[in-house]
Amino acid sequence: MKKIQIPLNTYHDITLNATRYAPDTEASATVFYLHGGGLEFGHRDDLPLDYIKRLVDARIQLVTFDYLLAPEVKLDVILPVLRESLDIVMDKPWCSSRITLMGRSAGAYLCYLLLRDGFEAVGLVDLYGYASLDYPEFRMPAEFYDSFPKVLPMNAQAMIHRQPLVAGDMKDRYPLYVSGRQFGTWLSQFLPSMRAADTYSLTPEDLTRLPRTLLIHSTDDPDVPFATAEDTAKYLPDAELIPIAQAEHDFDRDVTAENLAIYDRIINFIVSVPVGVRATA
């Protein structure tokens, strides 16, 4: 397996990078991966190595991307800069035309927005993500986060950096996300305006134009409700929803035999995309 860092574009002197994990032989498919973290924390190489090896051993090359984090930068900047990053990699001679987008949580949300806005892919793997912001759990104080120590909005404000970020450790940035969910202010942390929530949500008609999609979501997810996956799958033209009988959000954070089996299903989904299929619209 080859692991190569790829410098991409810059934003305010911040360089965005990608990491390419490639098989030693020619890849049969390419996956563009976006990490989770509520749009506010995380880093591009957060996927456990055992999952990465599983993908690469199946002759799938994985490209993981930086993206700008909120609230230092809002979605109206995050998305176009990210799209520019993806386009740079797509122009590389080693990049397969059979691109599948894959995201965990907020990363999956970004994938939905990219596809809606014209990014071409043969498939999408949505791991506990969401395609719309129109859920009360996102707009009101979330009961699950009441059990956490309170992070007052003024304390959260003090965590915001003056310069843009493309990575943030959970220990430093997670309280910022917790505060947003405790006080119902999370959307305001990444939307350019609260009036723009609909602009950054996919409609049922938008979903009908998306490529084949594999959705994997815990049935008792305490963070992103399972209903987001059910509602999304109803309108996708070619969707499979795998329910995970757990009360965990990122159920795959630990490598287990059960989770490796889930990743085998992801691999089967990726490699079964018909040859020659590429565009979503």
C-alpha positions in Angstrom: 0.0 0.0 0.0 1.3 3.5 -0.9 0.5 6.5 1.3 1.1 9.8 -0.4 0.3 13.3 0.8 -0.9 15.6 -1.9 -0.8 19.4 -1.6 -3.9 21.0 -3.0 -5.2 24.5 -2.9 -4.8 27.3 -0.4 -7.1 29.6 1.5 -5.7 32.6 3.4 -2.2 31.0 3.4 -3.7 27.7 4.8 -2.7 24.8 2.6 -5.3 22.1 2.1 -4.0 18.6 1.5 -5.2 15.2 0.6 -3.8 11.7 1.4 -3.8 9.0 -1.2 -3.9 5.4 -0.1 -3.3 3.3 -3.2 -2.8 -0.4 -4.0 0.6 -1.5 -5.4 -1.3 -2.5 -8.6 -3.6 -0.4 -10.7 -6.7 0.6 -8.8 -10.1 -0.5 -10.0 -12.0 2.3 -8.3 -11.5 5.6 -6.4 -13.1 6.7 -3.2 -13.1 10.3 -2.1 -13.5 10.4 1.7 -14.7 13.3 3.9 -14.4 13.0 7.7 -17.0 13.8 10.3 -16.9 16.1 13.3 -20.0 18.3 13.1 -18.1 20.5 10.6 -16.1 21.8 13.6 -13.5 19.2 14.4 -11.7 16.1 13.0 -9.1 15.5 10.4 -8.8 13.8 7.0 -7.0 10.7 8.2 -9.4 9.6 11.0 -10.4 6.4 9.3 -8.9 3.4 11.2 -6.0 1.8 9.3 -7.7 -1.6 9.3 -10.6 -0.2 7.2 -8.2 1.5 4.9 -6.2 -1.7 4.3 -9.5 -3.5 3.6 -10.3 -1.0 0.9 -6.8 -1.0 -0.6 -6.6 -4.8 -0.6 -9.7 -4.7 -2.8 -7.9 -2.5 -5.3 -9.7 0.6 -4.2 -7.7 3.7 -3.9 -8.8 6.0 -1.1 -8.3 9.8 -1.2 -9.0 11.6 2.1 -9.5 15.4 2.0 -8.9 18.4 4.2 -11.8 20.8 4.4 -12.1 24.1 6.2 -13.8 23.9 9.5 -16.5 26.0 11.1 -17.2 28.3 12.8 -14.0 30.1 11.6 -15.3 29.6 8.1 -19.0 29.1 7.0 -20.5 26.7 4.5 -20.6 29.3 1.7 -16.8 29.2 1.8 -16.3 25.6 2.9 -18.1 24.1 -0.1 -16.5 25.9 -3.0 -13.0 25.5 -1.5 -13.6 21.8 -1.0 -15.0 21.4 -4.5 -11.8 23.0 -5.9 -9.8 20.5 -3.9 -11.8 17.6 -5.4 -11.4 19.0 -8.9 -7.6 19.2 -8.5 -7.4 15.5 -7.6 -9.8 14.5 -10.4 -7.3 16.0 -12.9 -4.5 13.7 -11.7 -3.6 11.0 -14.2 -4.0 8.3 -11.6 -7.5 9.2 -10.6 -10.1 6.7 -11.7 -13.2 7.8 -13.5 -15.2 5.5 -11.2 -15.4 7.9 -8.2 -17.5 7.0 -5.2 -18.0 9.7 -2.5 -17.9 8.5 1.1 -18.5 10.5 4.2 -19.0 9.9 7.9 -21.6 12.1 9.7 -20.9 15.8 8.7 -18.6 14.5 5.9 -21.6 12.6 4.4 -23.6 15.8 4.6 -21.0 17.6 2.6 -21.1 14.8 0.0 -24.8 15.3 -0.4 -24.3 19.0 -1.0 -21.5 18.4 -3.5 -23.6 15.9 -5.5 -26.6 18.2 -5.5 -24.4 21.0 -6.8 -23.1 18.9 -9.8 -20.2 16.9 -8.6 -20.1 13.7 -10.7 -19.8 10.3 -8.9 -20.9 6.8 -9.5 -22.1 6.3 -5.9 -22.3 7.6 -2.4 -21.6 5.8 0.9 -23.3 7.7 3.7 -22.2 6.6 7.2 -24.6 8.1 9.8 -24.9 11.3 7.8 -27.8 13.6 6.9 -29.0 15.4 3.7 -31.2 18.1 5.4 -30.9 20.4 8.4 -34.7 20.4 8.9 -34.8 18.3 12.0 -35.8 19.6 15.5 -32.8 17.8 17.0 -30.5 20.1 15.0 -32.4 23.3 15.8 -33.3 22.9 19.5 -31.3 21.9 22.6 -30.6 18.2 22.2 -31.6 16.1 25.1 -28.6 13.7 24.7 -26.1 16.6 25.3 -27.8 17.6 28.6 -25.8 14.9 30.3 -22.5 16.6 29.3 -21.0 19.4 31.4 -22.5 22.7 30.2 -20.4 24.7 27.7 -21.8 28.2 27.9 -22.0 30.0 24.5 -19.5 32.7 25.8 -17.0 29.9 26.6 -17.6 28.3 23.2 -16.9 31.7 21.6 -13.5 31.8 23.2 -12.6 28.5 21.5 -12.9 30.0 18.0 -9.6 30.7 16.3 -8.7 33.9 14.4 -7.3 31.9 11.5 -9.1 29.2 9.5 -8.5 25.6 10.4 -8.5 22.3 8.4 -8.1 20.0 11.4 -9.0 20.1 15.0 -8.4 17.6 17.8 -11.6 16.3 19.4 -10.3 17.2 22.9 -10.0 20.9 21.9 -12.9 21.3 19.5 -15.6 18.9 20.7 -16.8 21.3 23.5 -17.6 23.8 20.8 -19.9 21.3 19.1 -21.4 20.2 22.4 -22.2 23.8 23.2 -24.0 24.2 19.9 -26.1 21.1 20.5 -26.8 22.0 24.2 -28.1 25.5 23.4 -29.6 24.8 19.9 -27.1 27.1 18.2 -25.2 24.5 16.2 -26.6 25.6 12.8 -25.6 29.2 13.4 -22.0 28.0 13.9 -21.6 26.9 10.2 -24.4 28.6 8.3 -23.7 32.0 6.7 -27.2 32.9 7.9 -30.0 31.0 9.7 -32.2 32.0 6.8 -29.9 29.9 4.6 -30.8 26.6 6.2 -33.0 25.6 3.3 -30.3 26.5 0.9 -28.0 24.0 2.5 -30.6 21.2 2.7 -31.5 18.8 -0.1 -35.2 18.6 -1.2 -36.9 15.4 -2.1 -36.5 16.4 -5.7 -32.8 17.0 -5.2 -32.5 13.5 -3.8 -34.1 11.9 -6.8 -31.2 13.1 -9.0 -28.5 11.4 -6.9 -26.5 8.3 -7.7 -26.9 4.9 -6.1 -26.4 5.2 -2.4 -25.5 3.0 0.5 -26.7 4.4 3.9 -25.5 2.9 7.2 -26.9 4.3 10.4 -27.6 3.2 14.0 -31.2 2.8 14.8 -30.8 4.5 18.2 -28.3 7.1 17.2 -28.3 9.7 20.0 -26.7 12.4 17.9 -28.1 12.2 14.3 -31.5 10.6 14.4 -32.1 7.4 12.4 -35.0 9.2 10.7 -32.5 11.2 8.7 -31.4 8.0 6.9 -35.0 6.7 6.5 -36.3 10.0 5.1 -33.3 10.3 2.7 -33.6 6.7 1.5 -37.3 7.2 0.6 -36.4 9.6 -2.2 -33.1 8.3 -3.5 -33.6 6.5 -6.8 -31.3 3.6 -5.9 -30.7 3.2 -2.2 -29.9 0.5 0.3 -30.2 1.3 4.0 -28.3 -0.9 6.5 -29.7 -0.4 10.1 -27.2 -1.0 12.9 -28.9 -2.1 16.1 -26.9 0.2 18.4 -27.3 3.3 20.4 -24.1 4.8 19.0 -23.4 7.5 16.5 -20.0 6.6 15.1 -20.5 2.9 15.7 -17.4 2.1 13.6 -14.9 4.1 15.6 -13.6 0.8 17.1 -12.5 -2.0 14.7 -14.5 -5.1 15.5 -15.3 -8.2 13.5 -18.9 -6.9 13.0 -17.6 -3.5 11.7 -15.1 -5.2 9.4 -18.1 -7.1 8.0 -19.8 -3.8 7.4 -16.8 -2.4 5.6 -16.8 -5.6 3.4 -20.4 -4.6 2.4 -19.2 -1.1 1.6 -16.4 -2.6 -0.6 -19.0 -4.8 -2.4 -21.1 -1.7 -3.0 -18.1 0.2 -4.4 -16.8 -2.5 -6.7 -20.2 -3.4 -8.0 -20.8 0.0 -9.7 -21.4 -0.8 -13.4 -18.3 0.0 -15.5 -18.8 3.2 -17.5 -21.3 4.8 -15.1 -20.0 8.1 -13.8 -22.4 11.1 -13.8 -25.2 12.0 -11.5 -26.8 14.6 -13.7 
